[in-house]
Amino acid sequence: MDAFYASVEQAAKPSLRGKAVVVGGIGPRGVVATASYEARVFGVRSAMPTAQARRLCPHGAYLVPRFEVYRSVSERVMALLARLSPLVEPLSLDEAFVDLAAGGSAGTAAEARAVGERLRAEIAAVTGVTGSVGLAGAKMLAKIASERAKPDGLVLIAPGTERELLAPLTVRTLPGVGPATAEVLRRAGIHTIEETVRAGEAELTRLLGKAHGAGVFRMACGVDDRPVVAEREGKSISVEDTFQVDVTDRARIRFEVRGLAERCVTRLRAAGRSGRTVVLKVRRYDFSTLTRSETLRGPTDDPAVVREAAERLLEGVDTTEGVRLLGVGVSALADFTQEDLFAQSERAAADGAPAPEPARAPGGEENEEPAPDRTWLPGLDVRHERYGPGWVQGSGVGRVTVRFERPEDRAPGRVRTFPVDDPELRRGEPLPLVPGLPAGQDSGSEASVPKSPSGGGSSSGGRSSP
């Protein structure tokens, strides 16, 4: 899918179409989850600190994520992919591999292209957002093709053209080649895939080790026999960064760990998971690697809980000699979240606010309806008794600004400002991006999947990589 979170927000909010949109954490420690193509023109990228993004693109719309909406759109896309083949390997909410051969839907390149174009049209009809399809004989090549197809396109890599296509690309294009491996190859004078092939398997084995070197050489030659694995169950989700120069400043290290924790939770939520164990990875100046972990009382996808756990783990690691790599991960994954009330109480105390308590009636019984949430964050859905559904543009100094519009509107909606405690203003439910499809409709419903799409001019598709 193309700039998935941002594209969904643009589809839901007519006033943001064609504008720079950044989705992610909006606080001082926030990290960009997705940026629209309009924002990328200014240098905004995912995993970038939001503060830096604001400096690069001060006029952009900065919104908090609405994961329930993204999951709903993702489920509809995955349902369409499941009709093509029994072998669908989701990588995240917005990306999947599909083995078309297993579904018998494509035996030739021409048939594969027809399937891809039809898929793009179907997804446009069901979701209203765009994506890109890559078609090739192997997973690595299909992913490269999907990246080249962006935005809103389709690229097919014909058999026999793989080596020519790969030759000028950087070594980082290859699966398994991260910053550390790329640095080892760079020191050996290897920068492109063509240079990797010329170096030969023996040299790569000497540089990277037997298994890793052989694997990188095969990938550089365009040989990728990894199968599409359906219903792959991830054991952990993590992110890490390698620094060009060893970092010794403790404040900088702490800042990096916080950012990694935010990015890790973004991936965790994108996968629709939560986790119970937080893991910190530290590679020191001498290449020794330490891992520390902390198991929470229950699974969580709360960025503050993960960040605080990572910071506690960091306190027990000596970094005075320098750090080459930092990583934060979450393991012991689950499909649900159990709120860590103890952690919430600690944060509330640190902020000088009382710990959260359930609302209670005078007799001591819990109220059936808790007090409405008056936290008005940019991008959230709201509903006003007189003006109907809208979304929060911003708030501050006791006021909240709301734009009232629907996804099907052709023109931007009107803007109104209210007191933050306006009794007529409440949190609202997301509106369907495509008129006629309820926002919470079962993605597997045949009613939500057109059998014979017209394939009009605005067709789009999921990032399906057979």
ChimeraX attribute file (.defattr): number of C-alpha atoms within 10 A of each C-alpha:
attribute: neighborCount
match mode: 1-to-1
recipient: residues
	/A:1	26
	/A:2	27
	/A:3	23
	/A:4	24
	/A:5	27
	/A:6	29
	/A:7	24
	/A:8	22
	/A:9	25
	/A:10	21
	/A:11	21
	/A:12	25
	/A:13	24
	/A:14	19
	/A:15	20
	/A:16	17
	/A:17	18
	/A:18	12
	/A:19	16
	/A:20	23
	/A:21	27
	/A:22	34
	/A:23	27
	/A:24	26
	/A:25	22
	/A:26	20
	/A:27	11
	/A:28	10
	/A:29	13
	/A:30	21
	/A:31	28
	/A:32	26
	/A:33	26
	/A:34	25
	/A:35	30
	/A:36	27
	/A:37	21
	/A:38	17
	/A:39	24
	/A:40	19
	/A:41	13
	/A:42	15
	/A:43	14
	/A:44	26
	/A:45	21
	/A:46	19
	/A:47	19
	/A:48	19
	/A:49	23
	/A:50	25
	/A:51	18
	/A:52	17
	/A:53	23
	/A:54	16
	/A:55	11
	/A:56	16
	/A:57	21
	/A:58	14
	/A:59	12
	/A:60	19
	/A:61	20
	/A:62	26
	/A:63	23
	/A:64	18
	/A:65	24
	/A:66	17
	/A:67	16
	/A:68	15
	/A:69	21
	/A:70	19
	/A:71	17
	/A:72	18
	/A:73	25
	/A:74	21
	/A:75	18
	/A:76	21
	/A:77	30
	/A:78	22
	/A:79	18
	/A:80	21
	/A:81	25
	/A:82	16
	/A:83	13
	/A:84	20
	/A:85	18
	/A:86	17
	/A:87	22
	/A:88	27
	/A:89	23
	/A:90	21
	/A:91	13
	/A:92	14
	/A:93	23
	/A:94	24
	/A:95	23
	/A:96	21
	/A:97	25
	/A:98	26
	/A:99	26
	/A:100	24
	/A:101	17
	/A:102	15
	/A:103	16
	/A:104	11
	/A:105	16
	/A:106	19
	/A:107	11
	/A:108	10
	/A:109	16
	/A:110	12
	/A:111	12
	/A:112	19
	/A:113	18
	/A:114	13
	/A:115	16
	/A:116	28
	/A:117	19
	/A:118	19
	/A:119	25
	/A:120	29
	/A:121	24
	/A:122	27
	/A:123	27
	/A:124	23
	/A:125	22
	/A:126	22
	/A:127	24
	/A:128	23
	/A:129	30
	/A:130	26
	/A:131	27
	/A:132	27
	/A:133	32
	/A:134	28
	/A:135	30
	/A:136	22
	/A:137	22
	/A:138	20
	/A:139	23
	/A:140	20
	/A:141	26
	/A:142	24
	/A:143	23
	/A:144	20
	/A:145	24
	/A:146	27
	/A:147	18
	/A:148	16
	/A:149	20
	/A:150	19
	/A:151	17
	/A:152	20
	/A:153	23
	/A:154	24
	/A:155	20
	/A:156	21
	/A:157	18
	/A:158	12
	/A:159	10
	/A:160	9
	/A:161	10
	/A:162	17
	/A:163	16
	/A:164	11
	/A:165	16
	/A:166	21
	/A:167	18
	/A:168	13
	/A:169	16
	/A:170	16
	/A:171	27
	/A:172	16
	/A:173	18
	/A:174	22
	/A:175	14
	/A:176	14
	/A:177	15
	/A:178	14
	/A:179	15
	/A:180	15
	/A:181	17
	/A:182	19
	/A:183	17
	/A:184	13
	/A:185	20
	/A:186	13
	/A:187	9
	/A:188	13
	/A:189	12
	/A:190	20
	/A:191	18
	/A:192	21
	/A:193	26
	/A:194	20
	/A:195	18
	/A:196	23
	/A:197	19
	/A:198	13
	/A:199	15
	/A:200	13
	/A:201	18
	/A:202	13
	/A:203	16
	/A:204	23
	/A:205	17
	/A:206	11
	/A:207	15
	/A:208	16
	/A:209	13
	/A:210	13
	/A:211	10
	/A:212	15
	/A:213	19
	/A:214	19
	/A:215	20
	/A:216	25
	/A:217	23
	/A:218	15
	/A:219	21
	/A:220	26
	/A:221	16
	/A:222	23
	/A:223	18
	/A:224	16
	/A:225	12
	/A:226	9
	/A:227	12
	/A:228	21
	/A:229	15
	/A:230	15
	/A:231	10
	/A:232	11
	/A:233	9
	/A:234	12
	/A:235	11
	/A:236	17
	/A:237	21
	/A:238	20
	/A:239	18
	/A:240	18
	/A:241	16
	/A:242	15
	/A:243	12
	/A:244	11
	/A:245	11
	/A:246	15
	/A:247	18
	/A:248	16
	/A:249	13
	/A:250	15
	/A:251	9
	/A:252	11
	/A:253	19
	/A:254	15
	/A:255	12
	/A:256	17
	/A:257	25
	/A:258	24
	/A:259	20
	/A:260	26
	/A:261	31
	/A:262	28
	/A:263	28
	/A:264	25
	/A:265	28
	/A:266	24
	/A:267	19
	/A:268	25
	/A:269	21
	/A:270	20
	/A:271	19
	/A:272	19
	/A:273	21
	/A:274	25
	/A:275	28
	/A:276	21
	/A:277	21
	/A:278	27
	/A:279	23
	/A:280	26
	/A:281	23
	/A:282	23
	/A:283	19
	/A:284	21
	/A:285	18
	/A:286	10
	/A:287	11
	/A:288	10
	/A:289	14
	/A:290	12
	/A:291	15
	/A:292	16
	/A:293	19
	/A:294	16
	/A:295	15
	/A:296	16
	/A:297	14
	/A:298	16
	/A:299	23
	/A:300	28
	/A:301	25
	/A:302	21
	/A:303	20
	/A:304	17
	/A:305	22
	/A:306	29
	/A:307	21
	/A:308	17
	/A:309	22
	/A:310	26
	/A:311	18
	/A:312	15
	/A:313	18
	/A:314	21
	/A:315	10
	/A:316	9
	/A:317	14
	/A:318	12
	/A:319	19
	/A:320	12
	/A:321	12
	/A:322	18
	/A:323	25
	/A:324	22
	/A:325	22
	/A:326	22
	/A:327	21
	/A:328	30
	/A:329	24
	/A:330	29
	/A:331	20
	/A:332	16
	/A:333	20
	/A:334	17
	/A:335	11
	/A:336	14
	/A:337	17
	/A:338	15
	/A:339	15
	/A:340	16
	/A:341	14
	/A:342	13
	/A:343	19
	/A:344	16
	/A:345	16
	/A:346	14
	/A:347	17
	/A:348	14
	/A:349	12
	/A:350	11
	/A:351	10
	/A:352	9
	/A:353	11
	/A:354	12
	/A:355	16
	/A:356	11
	/A:357	8
	/A:358	9
	/A:359	14
	/A:360	14
	/A:361	11
	/A:362	8
	/A:363	7
	/A:364	8
	/A:365	9
	/A:366	12
	/A:367	13
	/A:368	9
	/A:369	8
	/A:370	11
	/A:371	10
	/A:372	11
	/A:373	9
	/A:374	13
	/A:375	12
	/A:376	22
	/A:377	18
	/A:378	21
	/A:379	22
	/A:380	21
	/A:381	21
	/A:382	20
	/A:383	19
	/A:384	17
	/A:385	10
	/A:386	8
	/A:387	14
	/A:388	13
	/A:389	22
	/A:390	27
	/A:391	25
	/A:392	22
	/A:393	21
	/A:394	19
	/A:395	18
	/A:396	10
	/A:397	7
	/A:398	9
	/A:399	15
	/A:400	23
	/A:401	19
	/A:402	28
	/A:403	23
	/A:404	23
	/A:405	22
	/A:406	24
	/A:407	20
	/A:408	15
	/A:409	12
	/A:410	10
	/A:411	13
	/A:412	16
	/A:413	16
	/A:414	12
	/A:415	14
	/A:416	13
	/A:417	14
	/A:418	15
	/A:419	14
	/A:420	17
	/A:421	15
	/A:422	12
	/A:423	11
	/A:424	11
	/A:425	22
	/A:426	18
	/A:427	19
	/A:428	15
	/A:429	15
	/A:430	20
	/A:431	19
	/A:432	22
	/A:433	24
	/A:434	18
	/A:435	14
	/A:436	8
	/A:437	15
	/A:438	13
	/A:439	18
	/A:440	14
	/A:441	14
	/A:442	15
	/A:443	20
	/A:444	16
	/A:445	10
	/A:446	11
	/A:447	12
	/A:448	20
	/A:449	19
	/A:450	14
	/A:451	9
	/A:452	9
	/A:453	17
	/A:454	12
	/A:455	17
	/A:456	12
	/A:457	7
	/A:458	13
	/A:459	23
	/A:460	31
	/A:461	28
	/A:462	31
	/A:463	34
	/A:464	31
	/A:465	29
	/A:466	29
